[in-house]
Structure formats: C-alpha cells, structure tokens
Amino acid sequence: MSKKSTLKKKILFTGGGSGGHISAATAIIDGLRDRYSNVLDQILYVGSNLGMSGEKEAESLEEKIVSSSDIPFVSIRAGKLQRYLSLDTIKKVFGVLGGVIDARKVINDFKPDIIVSTGGFVTVPVAFVGWIKKIPVYIHEQTAAIGLTNKIASRFAKRVYTTFPQSAQYLPKGKALQVGNAVRKAIFSDKGKGETISAVKKMLPEKETFPIVLIAGGGQGSHLLNIITRQMLRYLVEDFQVILQTGDNKVNRDYEILLKEKKKLPESLQDRFLPVKFIPANQIGYIFKNIDIYVGRAGANFVYEMGLMRKPSILIPIPWVTHDEQNKNAQSLVDVGLGKILPEGELTAERLFNELKRLNQKIRSGRLRIDESKLEKNYRTDAVEKIMKDLNLESENLSRKSSGT
C-alpha cells in the first residue's frame, strides 16, 4: 500500500437539501481521504439551517448526515429561490441574503483555496462570496437537467462537472466537463451492523419466494409514497418483503404511523415489513446488495446507483421539478432496460402493486433485457478521480483572499 501524501490546499465543500447533493460531496471527500493523510484538517463542509417544509427548529438533512460523521461541519442561513412570487418567496429571498453574510464570515475564517459545490439552496450564497473573493468555485451537477440554484451558481463557477452530456446545454459555454456521477463508496460495501441490518438478515432466507423491495422517496422520504405503501401494505407483504425509507418529517409523522401499521399485521407477516427513517451510509451497501427491486423517486443519485448495482426499478418521478429532470433521470435507467416509469398522475396502490408483480414475474422468468454495452457506458465509477485530477490539487497553493470583502 503506497504512502498517502499531504493535502496542501484547503477545500470548502457545500451542498444540501437532498440526499443526492450530500452523497456526491461525501463521495469526493472519501476520494480525498483515500489519497491524502490530512484531509479532515484541510476541509470544511458548509450546509444550511433549512429543515423540511413545515418544520420549525429542525435540522437540515445535510446537518443530520454530515455532522454525525467526523467531517468538520458548519451551517449558515439559507433561503429557497422560487420562480413564483408570494410572501413566503420574499421571506426566503431574505434567507439567501442572510446566507451571503454567513458565508462571508465562514470563508473569511476558513480561508479556502477551492470551493466545491454539489448543489442545493445553500450553494448560491457560498458560490457568490467565493466568486467575489476570487476563490475558484467548482460545481458538480448530478441531474440530466440543471436546477435553478445551479444555473445561478454556475455563473460564479470556474467549472461545472456534469453527470450526463446533455447537461451542458443549460450552462455557460465552455464551463461544462462531463465526468459522470460522484458515487459514494459505501454502496459497494457488503458489510453493515445495527437493528436495520439484523432485520434485513431475517428476510434473506425467504428472499427467493418473497423478493425484497426497497421503497424510498429520496433522503427526506416521500409522503405520497408512504401513503401508497400504507394503503397496499396488507396485500404487499403477502408477496414481497419491504424496506420503506419514510424520512423523518415531524409534521406528517409517517414513520410513527407506519410502525403502528406494522403492528396491525398478522404476527407471521410483521418481519416482512421494515420501516426506517433513513438508511445511513454504513448500511446502504448491504441493503442495496440484497434488494431485488427498487421503487421510488427518480433523484439522480438513486437512479445512478441503481444502474451501477443493476437493480430493476419502478420509478415515480416528481412531476414539478425544473426541466422535468426526474423524468429524464428515470429515462436513463429505462434506456438500459432496468427501469419502468410510473407517472405520479397514474399512481395508485393497486396500480403500483400490479406493476411490482409484473416486474417480478419478468425478472423470475428471465425476460428482463439489459443493454450491457449502454449500461457500461452510461454508468461509470471514475467521476471522483476525474474531479480530483481537474482540481489540480498537486499544484502550489493558491493565494488566499483573506480581506473582508
């Protein structure tokens, strides 16, 4: 094993609001840790203080995930940029202004040489202050289309790393570099421990008869998918074993409700249903390895990871996101033979259950046709290496701008 070198440049990471933004950032950090011995002394992760919609005094998703690790983390104020005008919109614009003030203080104190952003509302004030202070800003975009925040932040960026080649059309000319998605190493681990892993292990002996299905609405869960799962739960567990990532919304309290629904099942069926608030990184690889089918939203990272793990999927894209990006993400999995799109407007408990049975029969009968060459071309694992090379981390330190701008 070769000796690790020393990271000389200081890197500020930012990104949040969804699990995809956070996992892309932590994937790059993991890549740095594989190469350098002193990464935690040279990096800082800046997240937002925005919890889920409707919650007060709640942690943001990135604060929950990153601050529970050993990665240095601070949060700043943030606001959501929206395409319509309302009183709430105006309040959120002031959140962005507060974020600029906070980002300026963090950057003045930390004095980064490079800023790496992976998207989300928190990135705009950080990228803007970095640009003002002449600190190079690099952005990674996970989706096929580009969201509003990254379109704005890209104007302050030196480079935008894209997952898909078609993303370049939404960006300033000459800034895009296609590298693929920054994949977290954790998805390839077949180890894990804890109550969730123990519950999944109980499912394995019956896996051939009752396939394991993961239902997830992204890092924060999906209230709609939680409702649909609840509606079909009794007959769903007659044919499948189900892991449901509910999220942890304090308003809807889906996790608590579904725990109660589990207890209403016949005792012989209760072990076939596992509701969890969130699947941590040290468990995700074991779960991905052992599921047979994925059902859920079409966030860029989940779709990409299902492609890498070769998991047949039923995808229910969020219809109102910018540029219909989730539908485009889902289509990339359909194109290689692993995906089936179920539009949200057609989603019912009965329809989803029937689609699950059809897909399972297709898998079991060997009728699932995967385009191996397209799969290998579209789902690569070297994005982190490409990003680290382009960041030019071995060159001399940049002069840090410490003046208060």
C-alpha positions as CSV (number, residue, x, y, z in Angstrom):
1,M,0.0,0.0,0.0
2,S,1.5,3.3,-1.1
3,K,2.1,6.1,1.5
4,K,-0.5,8.8,1.4
5,S,0.6,12.3,0.5
6,T,-0.3,15.6,2.2
7,L,-3.2,17.7,1.0
8,K,-1.9,21.3,0.9
9,K,-4.9,23.1,-0.4
10,K,-7.9,24.0,1.8
11,I,-11.2,23.0,0.3
12,L,-14.6,24.2,1.4
13,F,-17.5,21.8,0.4
14,T,-21.1,22.9,0.2
15,G,-24.3,21.2,-0.8
16,G,-27.5,20.1,0.7
17,G,-31.3,19.9,0.6
18,S,-31.4,16.3,-0.8
19,G,-29.5,13.1,-0.2
20,G,-28.1,13.2,-3.7
21,H,-26.3,16.5,-3.2
22,I,-24.8,15.3,0.1
23,S,-23.7,11.9,-1.1
24,A,-21.9,13.4,-4.1
25,A,-20.0,15.7,-1.8
26,T,-19.1,12.9,0.6
27,A,-18.1,10.7,-2.3
28,I,-15.5,13.3,-3.3
29,I,-14.3,13.7,0.3
30,D,-13.9,9.9,0.5
31,G,-11.8,10.0,-2.6
32,L,-9.6,12.7,-1.0
33,R,-9.2,10.5,2.1
34,D,-8.0,7.6,0.1
35,R,-5.2,9.7,-1.3
36,Y,-4.3,12.2,1.4
37,S,-3.5,11.7,5.1
38,N,-4.6,15.1,6.5
39,V,-8.0,15.6,4.8
40,L,-10.0,16.5,7.9
41,D,-7.6,19.3,8.7
42,Q,-8.0,20.8,5.3
43,I,-11.7,20.7,4.6
44,L,-14.9,22.2,5.9
45,Y,-18.5,21.3,4.9
46,V,-21.0,24.2,4.8
47,G,-24.6,23.3,5.0
48,S,-27.9,25.1,5.5
49,N,-30.2,25.5,8.5
50,L,-33.3,24.7,6.5
51,G,-35.3,21.7,7.8
52,M,-38.1,20.0,5.9
53,S,-41.1,22.1,4.8
54,G,-43.5,22.8,7.6
55,E,-41.0,22.0,10.4
56,K,-39.7,24.6,12.9
57,E,-36.3,24.4,14.5
58,A,-35.4,21.3,12.5
59,E,-32.0,20.3,11.4
60,S,-31.3,20.3,7.7
61,L,-30.7,17.0,6.0
62,E,-27.0,17.8,5.5
63,E,-26.7,18.7,9.2
64,K,-28.2,15.4,10.2
65,I,-25.9,13.4,7.9
66,V,-22.6,15.3,7.9
67,S,-22.5,16.5,11.4
68,S,-23.0,12.9,12.6
69,S,-19.7,12.0,10.8
70,D,-16.2,13.2,11.5
71,I,-16.3,15.7,8.7
72,P,-16.0,19.3,10.0
73,F,-19.4,21.0,9.5
74,V,-21.0,24.4,10.0
75,S,-24.4,25.6,9.0
76,I,-25.4,29.0,7.6
77,R,-28.7,30.7,6.9
78,A,-30.2,29.8,3.5
79,G,-33.3,30.6,1.5
80,K,-35.1,28.9,-1.4
81,L,-35.1,30.6,-4.8
82,Q,-38.5,30.1,-6.4
83,R,-40.0,31.0,-9.8
84,Y,-43.2,32.5,-8.4
85,L,-43.9,35.5,-6.1
86,S,-45.5,35.1,-2.7
87,L,-45.0,36.4,0.8
88,D,-43.1,33.1,1.5
89,T,-40.9,33.7,-1.5
90,I,-39.9,37.2,-0.2
91,K,-39.0,35.7,3.2
92,K,-36.9,33.1,1.5
93,V,-35.0,35.7,-0.5
94,F,-34.0,37.3,2.8
95,G,-32.8,33.9,3.8
96,V,-30.4,34.0,0.8
97,L,-29.1,37.4,1.9
98,G,-28.5,36.1,5.4
99,G,-26.7,33.2,3.8
100,V,-24.4,35.6,2.0
101,I,-23.5,37.3,5.3
102,D,-22.9,34.0,7.0
103,A,-20.9,32.6,4.0
104,R,-18.6,35.6,4.0
105,K,-17.8,35.1,7.7
106,V,-17.1,31.4,7.2
107,I,-14.9,31.9,4.2
108,N,-13.0,34.7,5.9
109,D,-12.3,32.5,8.8
110,F,-11.5,29.2,6.9
111,K,-9.7,30.9,4.0
112,P,-10.2,28.1,1.4
113,D,-8.2,27.7,-1.7
114,I,-11.0,26.0,-3.6
115,I,-14.8,25.8,-3.1
116,V,-16.6,22.6,-4.3
117,S,-20.3,22.7,-4.5
118,T,-22.7,19.8,-5.2
119,G,-26.0,21.7,-5.4
120,G,-28.9,22.8,-3.3
121,F,-30.1,26.1,-2.0
122,V,-27.1,26.6,0.3
123,T,-24.7,26.8,-2.6
124,V,-25.7,30.1,-4.1
125,P,-24.5,32.4,-1.2
126,V,-21.3,30.3,-0.8
127,A,-20.5,30.3,-4.6
128,F,-21.3,34.1,-4.8
129,V,-19.0,35.0,-1.9
130,G,-16.3,32.7,-3.3
131,W,-16.6,34.5,-6.7
132,I,-16.4,37.9,-5.1
133,K,-13.3,36.9,-3.2
134,K,-11.7,35.3,-6.3
135,I,-11.7,31.8,-5.0
136,P,-12.2,29.2,-7.7
137,V,-15.6,27.5,-7.5
138,Y,-16.2,24.1,-8.9
139,I,-19.8,22.6,-9.1
140,H,-20.9,19.0,-9.6
141,E,-24.4,18.6,-11.2
142,Q,-26.0,15.2,-10.7
143,T,-29.1,15.5,-12.8
144,A,-29.6,15.4,-16.6
145,A,-31.2,18.9,-16.4
146,I,-29.9,21.8,-14.4
147,G,-31.9,23.2,-11.4
148,L,-32.4,26.9,-10.8
149,T,-29.8,27.1,-8.0
150,N,-27.0,25.5,-10.0
151,K,-27.9,27.6,-13.1
152,I,-27.3,30.7,-10.9
153,A,-24.3,29.3,-9.1
154,S,-22.7,28.2,-12.4
155,R,-22.2,31.9,-13.3
156,F,-19.8,32.1,-10.4
157,A,-18.0,28.8,-11.2
158,K,-14.8,28.1,-12.9
159,R,-16.0,24.6,-13.9
160,V,-19.2,22.6,-13.7
161,Y,-18.8,18.8,-13.6
162,T,-21.8,17.1,-15.2
163,T,-23.1,13.5,-15.0
164,F,-24.8,13.5,-18.4
165,P,-23.5,15.1,-21.6
166,Q,-26.9,16.9,-22.3
167,S,-26.5,19.0,-19.2
168,A,-24.0,21.2,-21.0
169,Q,-26.8,23.0,-22.9
170,Y,-28.1,24.6,-19.7
171,L,-24.7,26.0,-18.7
172,P,-22.4,28.9,-19.7
173,K,-20.4,28.0,-22.7
174,G,-17.0,26.3,-22.0
175,K,-17.7,25.6,-18.3
176,A,-19.1,22.0,-18.5
177,L,-16.9,18.9,-18.1
178,Q,-18.7,15.5,-18.2
179,V,-17.3,13.2,-15.6
180,G,-20.3,11.0,-14.6
181,N,-21.7,10.9,-11.1
182,A,-19.6,11.1,-7.9
183,V,-20.5,7.7,-6.4
184,R,-20.2,7.1,-2.7
185,K,-18.0,4.1,-2.0
186,A,-20.5,2.9,0.7
187,I,-22.8,1.4,-1.9
188,F,-20.3,-1.2,-2.8
189,S,-19.8,-2.4,0.8
190,D,-21.5,-5.7,1.7
191,K,-21.0,-5.1,5.4
192,G,-23.1,-3.5,8.0
193,K,-24.4,-3.7,11.5
194,G,-27.3,-2.5,13.6
195,E,-31.0,-3.1,14.0
196,T,-31.8,-2.4,10.4
197,I,-29.2,-4.9,9.1
198,S,-30.4,-7.5,11.6
199,A,-33.9,-7.1,10.3
200,V,-32.8,-7.4,6.7
201,K,-30.8,-10.6,7.5
202,K,-34.1,-12.1,8.8
203,M,-35.6,-11.5,5.3
204,L,-32.8,-13.3,3.4
205,P,-33.9,-17.0,3.9
206,E,-37.2,-16.2,2.2
207,K,-35.8,-14.0,-0.5
208,E,-36.3,-16.4,-3.3
209,T,-40.0,-16.8,-2.5
210,F,-40.7,-13.3,-1.3
211,P,-38.4,-10.8,-3.1
212,I,-37.0,-7.8,-1.1
213,V,-38.3,-4.4,-2.3
214,L,-36.8,-1.1,-1.3
215,I,-39.3,1.8,-1.4
216,A,-37.7,5.2,-1.0
217,G,-38.6,8.8,-1.8
218,G,-35.1,10.2,-1.6
219,G,-33.2,11.2,1.5
220,Q,-36.1,13.0,3.0
221,G,-38.7,10.4,2.1
222,S,-41.9,10.9,0.2
223,H,-45.2,11.5,2.0
224,L,-47.1,10.3,-1.1
225,L,-45.2,7.0,-1.3
226,N,-45.6,6.5,2.4
227,I,-49.4,6.8,2.0
228,I,-49.5,4.5,-1.0
229,T,-47.4,1.9,0.8
230,R,-49.7,2.1,3.8
231,Q,-52.7,1.6,1.5
232,M,-51.4,-1.6,0.0
233,L,-49.4,-2.9,2.9
234,R,-51.6,-5.8,3.9
235,Y,-51.5,-7.4,0.5
236,L,-48.0,-6.2,-0.4
237,V,-46.4,-8.3,2.3
238,E,-48.3,-11.4,1.1
239,D,-46.0,-11.4,-2.0
240,F,-42.9,-9.3,-1.0
241,Q,-40.7,-8.3,1.8
242,V,-40.5,-4.5,2.0
243,I,-38.0,-1.9,3.3
244,L,-39.6,1.5,3.4
245,Q,-37.4,4.7,3.9
246,T,-40.0,7.0,5.3
247,G,-38.0,10.1,6.1
248,D,-38.4,11.9,9.4
249,N,-40.9,14.7,8.8
250,K,-42.1,15.9,12.2
251,V,-45.4,17.2,10.7
252,N,-46.6,14.1,8.8
253,R,-45.1,11.6,11.3
254,D,-45.2,8.9,8.6
255,Y,-42.6,6.7,10.4
256,E,-44.6,6.6,13.6
257,I,-47.8,5.9,11.7
258,L,-46.3,3.1,9.6
259,L,-44.8,1.5,12.7
260,K,-48.3,1.2,14.1
261,E,-49.5,-0.3,10.8
262,K,-46.7,-2.9,11.0
263,K,-48.0,-4.0,14.4
264,K,-51.5,-4.4,12.9
265,L,-50.2,-7.1,10.5
266,P,-50.5,-10.7,11.4
267,E,-47.5,-11.7,13.5
268,S,-46.3,-14.1,10.8
269,L,-46.0,-11.1,8.3
270,Q,-44.6,-8.4,10.5
271,D,-40.9,-9.3,9.8
272,R,-41.7,-8.8,6.1
273,F,-42.1,-5.0,6.6
274,L,-39.3,-2.8,7.8
275,P,-40.0,1.0,8.0
276,V,-36.9,3.1,8.6
277,K,-36.5,6.9,8.8
278,F,-33.2,6.9,7.0
279,I,-30.6,4.4,5.8
280,P,-27.1,5.5,6.9
281,A,-24.0,5.2,4.8
282,N,-22.6,2.3,6.8
283,Q,-25.7,0.2,6.0
284,I,-26.7,1.3,2.4
285,G,-24.3,-1.1,0.6
286,Y,-25.6,-4.1,2.4
287,I,-29.2,-3.1,1.7
288,F,-28.5,-2.3,-2.0
289,K,-26.8,-5.7,-2.4
290,N,-29.7,-7.7,-1.0
291,I,-32.7,-5.9,-2.5
292,D,-34.3,-7.3,-5.7
293,I,-36.4,-4.3,-6.8
294,Y,-36.3,-0.5,-6.1
295,V,-39.5,1.5,-6.1
296,G,-39.3,5.3,-5.7
297,R,-38.5,8.7,-6.8
298,A,-36.0,9.4,-9.6
299,G,-33.4,11.5,-7.9
300,A,-30.2,11.5,-9.9
301,N,-28.1,9.7,-7.3
302,F,-30.6,6.9,-6.6
303,V,-31.1,6.3,-10.3
304,Y,-27.4,6.2,-11.0
305,E,-26.8,3.9,-8.0
306,M,-29.5,1.5,-9.2
307,G,-27.8,1.4,-12.6
308,L,-24.4,0.6,-11.0
309,M,-26.0,-2.1,-8.8
310,R,-28.1,-3.4,-11.7
311,K,-31.3,-3.2,-9.8
312,P,-34.6,-3.3,-11.7
313,S,-36.6,-0.3,-10.7
314,I,-40.1,1.2,-10.8
315,L,-39.6,5.0,-10.9
316,I,-42.1,7.6,-10.0
317,P,-40.6,11.0,-11.0
318,I,-41.6,14.1,-9.2
319,P,-43.5,16.0,-12.0
320,W,-42.9,19.6,-10.9
321,V,-39.1,19.8,-10.7
322,T,-37.2,22.1,-13.1
323,H,-36.9,20.9,-16.7
324,D,-38.7,17.7,-15.7
325,E,-35.3,16.5,-14.5
326,Q,-36.5,13.4,-12.6
327,N,-38.3,12.0,-15.6
328,K,-35.1,12.5,-17.6
329,N,-33.1,10.7,-14.9
330,A,-35.6,7.9,-14.9
331,Q,-35.4,7.6,-18.7
332,S,-31.7,6.9,-18.5
333,L,-32.5,3.7,-16.5
334,V,-35.3,2.8,-18.9
335,D,-32.9,3.1,-21.8
336,V,-30.6,0.3,-20.4
337,G,-33.5,-2.0,-19.6
338,L,-33.6,-1.6,-15.8
339,G,-36.3,1.0,-15.4
340,K,-40.1,1.3,-15.6
341,I,-41.6,4.8,-15.3
342,L,-44.9,5.1,-13.5
343,P,-46.2,8.7,-13.8
344,E,-47.3,10.2,-10.5
345,G,-50.7,11.1,-12.1
346,E,-51.3,7.4,-12.7
347,L,-50.1,6.3,-9.2
348,T,-52.5,4.3,-7.1
349,A,-51.8,1.5,-4.6
350,E,-53.5,-1.0,-6.9
351,R,-51.5,0.1,-10.0
352,L,-48.2,0.1,-8.1
353,F,-48.8,-3.4,-6.7
354,N,-49.7,-4.8,-10.1
355,E,-46.6,-3.2,-11.7
356,L,-44.5,-4.8,-8.9
357,K,-45.9,-8.2,-9.6
358,R,-45.4,-7.8,-13.4
359,L,-41.8,-6.7,-12.9
360,N,-41.1,-9.6,-10.5
361,Q,-42.5,-12.1,-13.0
362,K,-40.3,-10.6,-15.7
363,I,-37.2,-11.0,-13.5
364,R,-38.0,-14.5,-12.4
365,S,-38.8,-15.7,-15.9
366,G,-35.5,-14.3,-17.3
367,R,-37.4,-11.8,-19.6
368,L,-35.6,-8.7,-18.3
369,R,-33.4,-7.5,-21.2
370,I,-30.5,-5.3,-20.1
371,D,-28.4,-3.4,-22.7
372,E,-24.9,-4.3,-21.3
373,S,-22.9,-2.0,-23.5
374,K,-25.1,1.0,-22.8
375,L,-25.1,0.2,-19.1
376,E,-21.3,0.1,-19.0
377,K,-21.0,3.4,-21.0
378,N,-23.6,5.4,-19.1
379,Y,-22.9,4.2,-15.5
380,R,-19.3,4.7,-14.7
381,T,-17.5,4.9,-11.4
382,D,-14.5,7.1,-12.1
383,A,-16.0,10.5,-11.6
384,V,-14.3,11.2,-8.4
385,E,-10.9,10.5,-9.9
386,K,-11.6,12.8,-12.8
387,I,-12.7,15.6,-10.5
388,M,-9.7,15.3,-8.3
389,K,-7.4,15.4,-11.3
390,D,-9.2,18.5,-12.7
391,L,-9.0,20.3,-9.3
392,N,-5.2,20.2,-9.7
393,L,-4.6,19.5,-6.1
394,E,-0.9,18.8,-6.5
395,S,0.0,22.3,-7.7
396,E,1.2,25.1,-5.4
397,N,-1.3,26.7,-3.1
398,L,-3.4,29.5,-4.5
399,S,-3.1,32.8,-2.7
400,R,-5.9,33.0,-0.3
401,K,-8.0,36.1,-0.2
402,S,-8.4,36.9,3.5
403,S,-9.6,40.5,3.1
404,G,-13.1,41.3,4.2
405,T,-15.0,42.0,1.0
